Amino acid sequence: MNKVKAADLKYGRTMEELAQPVLEVIFGKLTNNNIRNIYHPIDFKNKSFGVEYKRRRIKFGKHPTAMLNISKIIKGLEYKSKGKRVFYIWEYEDDTYCWELDDTYTKGKGGTCRRGRDEIVDVAHIKNEYINKLSDLNINANL
């Protein structure tokens, strides 16, 4: 693994650990799926929710969509089939945002080339208009 990818993975794990207590205020006590599998497609879960957390080193709106590896959507759909609600959280430089899994995403390609090789993969694109500030989330609104 090259140094840039290793540093990115370490950064991601550190940010997930810092985010977990904040997310637990909203979603309740969460189990960290990455303890058993550091590449688990959904970072946290409990009996009611699946929560994927991403930290971005840009401001929200720099790109017209937020992007997730399609494996995160596939696992989210599995969680939904078991009665869980699934949320994707992006902490950008300016604020933290969220999207509840529904059918408003489109499939495409995306990724990065900044780690020394092409890492373009199948992704889901979520238009910014469907993404809301986490502080505006009312998880009881649709119960």
N, C-alpha and C positions, 0 to 999 in steps of 0.2 A: 504494500500500500504506500502511495507516495505521501510526502510530508504534508502537503496541503489537505488531502483527504483526511489523514489522521488528525490533523489539527481541527478540521471542520467537525469530525465525529466527536472529538473531545469537547469542543465548544457546545455542540448540540446536547450532549449528555449533561453537561454542567447546567445549561439553561433549562433543561427539563426538570432537573432536581430543584432548581430555584423556583420554577413555575408551579410545581406540584402543590405546595401549600396554598398558593393563591387560587389555583383551580379548585381545590377542595372546599374553599369558602362558597363557591358557586354550585359545584356538582356533588358535594359530599365526599366522604373518605374514598380515595382512589387507590387502586392497586397499580403499581408500575409494571407494565408488561415487559419492559426492557430489561428487568432484572434477570429473567430467564432467557430472553432472546433479544440481544441489542438491536436487531433489525426487525423487531415486531412492527407491523404496519400501523397499529394503533397504540399510542404510548400508554394510555391509562384507561382503566375501566372500573366499574362497580356494577351493582345489580341493575341499575337504571340507565347508565350512560357508557358510551365509548368516547374518549377524548384524545384527539391527536393534536400535538403541540409543535409548532414550527417557529423558530426565531429567524427573523430576516434582518439583514444589515442595510436595509433601505427604508425609505419612507413609503407609507401606503399610497398607492396611486401611481407609483413610478411606472408600473406596467398596467395594461388594461385588465389583466386577470391575475388571480392567484393560481398557483400551480401546485398540484399534488401528484405524486406517483400513483398510477392507476391501482396499484396493489392496495393503497390506503382506502380507496373507494370500494374495491371488492370486499375487503375485510369489513368495512363499515356497513355494507349491504348485508353481510352475514350477521353482524350484530343487530341490525334492524329487523332481520327475519326472526330473531329471538326476542323481539320486543324492546330492545334498547333504543334510545335516541342517541344519535352520533353527531358530535360537534368537532369541527376543525378550527383550531385556534392559531392565529398568526400574530406574533408579537413583532411589530415593526418598530423602527426607531422613534416614531411619533406617537404610537398608541397600540393597543392590542385589539384585534378584530376576530370575528367568528362567523362561521357559516354552519347551519345545520344541514346535514346530508338530505338532499332531495334530488329532483331530476333537473336542476338548473345548471348542471355542469355539461361541458362538451368534452369529448375525447380528442386527443391530438398527440403531438410530440413536443417534448421540451426537455430541458436539462441545462447542463453547463459544460463548458470546455475549459474552464479556468484551472482545472486540476491536472493539466498536462495531457489529457486525452479527451476524446469525445464521449460524453456521458448523456447522450440524447436517448430518452426512453419514452414509453407510452405514459401519458399523463392525463389528468383531468384539469381542465381550465374552468375556473369559476370567475365570472365577470364581477368586477368590483361592485357593481350595483346590487348584487345579492349578498354582499358581505357587510356586516354591521359591527359597530364598536361593541366589544365585550361588555363594557359598562352599561350598554342599553339592553343586554340580554335579560329576558324574563323567562326562565325555563318553565315556569308554571303556566304561561300564557296559552299553550296549546294542549294542556292536559285534559 
